[in-house]
């Protein structure tokens, strides 16, 4: 809230509106966040990137139709944008279309193997669907990157503990504490 208030008084620029949108989104002020994302375009923000953030904001708001419409405006990027597939996967996941979501996370990773968010959500979906071996493999990929994705390490620790690999579980928790 403090960041959103301070940014409201800042000089108008692309970064002001984009970062303020993220702060407003955390406050669940989704309509104001959308307005700020839209304003960032007036200062040269990347239209596809803004569309992806608007789609995420609509999804968080629960307006799946608006999120789908926003993503559809970027469909020409489907063969080159990992973020497009990640956002589409998140929308499908929110709609309960888990298999399609996993397919889009996999496509995102084909396009950008280091897409940490897609990797995390694919690992999480694998875990929930009972494919613990795949979940462990995906979480391990996340764990070797920096900065460390804490949620991935904690989830990996739980999976190791469930499979009685306590030393590995302990190393994951130790890494989180570090």
C-alpha positions in Angstrom: 0.0 0.0 0.0 2.8 2.4 0.9 4.5 1.7 -2.5 1.3 2.3 -4.4 0.8 5.6 -2.6 4.3 6.8 -3.1 4.3 5.8 -6.8 1.0 7.7 -7.3 3.0 10.9 -6.6 6.0 10.0 -8.7 6.8 11.4 -12.1 4.8 9.7 -14.9 6.8 7.1 -16.7 6.5 3.5 -17.9 8.1 2.1 -14.7 5.9 4.1 -12.4 2.7 2.6 -13.9 4.0 -0.9 -14.3 5.4 -1.2 -10.7 2.3 0.6 -9.3 0.1 -2.0 -11.1 2.0 -4.8 -9.4 1.5 -3.2 -6.0 -2.2 -2.6 -6.7 -2.5 -6.2 -7.8 -1.1 -7.4 -4.5 -3.7 -5.2 -2.8 -6.4 -6.9 -4.9 -7.2 -3.6 -6.5 -7.4 -5.3 -9.9 -9.3 -2.6 -11.9 -6.8 0.1 -10.7 -3.9 -2.3 -11.6 -5.3 -2.8 -15.1 -5.6 1.0 -15.5 -2.0 1.5 -14.5 -0.8 -1.2 -16.9 -2.8 0.5 -19.7 -1.2 3.8 -18.8 2.3 2.3 -19.0 1.7 1.8 -22.7 1.5 5.5 -23.2 5.1 5.7 -22.0 6.5 3.0 -24.3 5.9 -0.2 -22.4 6.1 -3.4 -24.4 2.6 -4.2 -25.5 2.8 -8.0 -25.4 4.4 -7.9 -21.9 1.6 -5.6 -20.7 -1.0 -7.9 -22.2 0.5 -10.8 -20.3 0.4 -8.9 -17.1 -3.2 -7.7 -17.8 -4.2 -11.3 -18.5 -2.6 -12.3 -15.1 -4.5 -9.5 -13.4 -7.8 -10.5 -14.9 -7.2 -14.1 -13.9 -6.5 -13.1 -10.3 -9.6 -11.0 -10.4 -11.6 -14.1 -11.5 -12.5 -12.6 -14.8 -11.5 -15.5 -16.9 -13.3 -14.2 -20.1 -11.3 -11.0 -20.0 -8.1 -12.9 -19.3 -8.7 -15.2 -22.3 -9.5 -12.2 -24.5 -6.3 -10.5 -23.5 -4.3 -13.6 -24.3 -6.0 -14.0 -27.6 -4.7 -10.6 -28.6 -1.2 -12.1 -28.2 -1.9 -15.4 -29.9 0.5 -14.5 -32.8 3.3 -15.0 -30.2 2.4 -18.6 -29.4 5.3 -20.1 -31.3 7.9 -17.8 -29.7 6.7 -16.7 -26.3 7.2 -18.9 -23.2 5.4 -16.3 -21.1 2.3 -16.6 -23.4 2.1 -20.3 -22.7 2.8 -19.8 -19.0 -0.1 -17.3 -18.7 -2.4 -19.5 -20.8 -1.5 -22.4 -18.5 -2.3 -20.4 -15.4 -5.6 -19.4 -16.9 -6.4 -23.0 -17.8 -5.4 -24.2 -14.3 -7.6 -21.6 -12.7 -10.5 -23.0 -14.8 -9.7 -26.5 -13.7 -8.3 -27.6 -17.1 -5.2 -29.2 -15.5 -4.0 -31.3 -18.4 -4.2 -28.4 -20.9 -2.4 -26.3 -18.3 0.4 -28.8 -18.0 0.7 -29.0 -21.8 1.2 -25.2 -21.9 3.8 -25.3 -19.1 5.7 -27.9 -21.1 5.5 -25.7 -24.2 6.7 -22.7 -22.3 9.7 -24.8 -21.1 10.3 -26.0 -24.7 10.6 -22.4 -25.7 12.5 -21.3 -22.6 13.9 -24.1 -20.5 14.8 -21.6 -17.7 11.2 -20.2 -17.3 11.1 -20.7 -13.5 7.4 -20.0 -13.0 6.4 -22.5 -15.7 8.8 -25.1 -14.2 7.4 -24.5 -10.7 3.7 -24.8 -11.8 4.5 -27.9 -13.9 6.2 -29.5 -10.9 3.3 -28.6 -8.6 0.8 -30.1 -11.0 2.9 -33.3 -11.4 3.0 -33.6 -7.6 -0.8 -33.1 -7.3 -1.5 -35.6 -10.0 0.6 -38.2 -8.3 3.7 -38.1 -10.6 6.1 -37.5 -7.8 9.2 -38.6 -9.8 8.5 -35.9 -12.5 7.7 -33.4 -9.7 11.1 -34.1 -8.1 12.9 -33.8 -11.4 11.3 -30.4 -12.1 11.9 -29.1 -8.6 15.5 -30.2 -8.8 15.9 -28.1 -12.0 14.5 -25.1 -10.1 16.8 -25.7 -7.1 20.0 -25.3 -9.1 19.1 -21.8 -10.2 19.8 -18.6 -8.4 18.0 -16.9 -6.7 16.6 -20.0 -5.1 12.8 -20.5 -5.5 12.0 -21.2 -1.8 8.6 -22.8 -2.4 10.2 -25.2 -4.8 12.8 -26.2 -2.3 10.2 -26.7 0.4 8.0 -28.8 -1.9 11.0 -30.9 -2.9 11.8 -31.4 0.7 8.3 -32.8 1.4 8.6 -35.1 -1.6 12.0 -36.4 -0.5 10.6 -36.9 3.0 7.6 -38.8 1.7 10.0 -41.1 -0.2 12.1 -41.5 3.0 15.1 -39.6 1.5 15.6 -37.7 4.7 19.2 -36.5 4.0 18.1 -34.9 0.7 15.0 -33.4 2.5 17.3 -31.9 5.1 19.6 -30.4 2.5 16.6 -28.7 0.9 15.4 -27.2 4.2 19.0 -26.1 5.0 19.2 -24.3 1.7 16.0 -22.5 2.5 17.3 -21.4 5.8 20.6 -20.2 4.2 
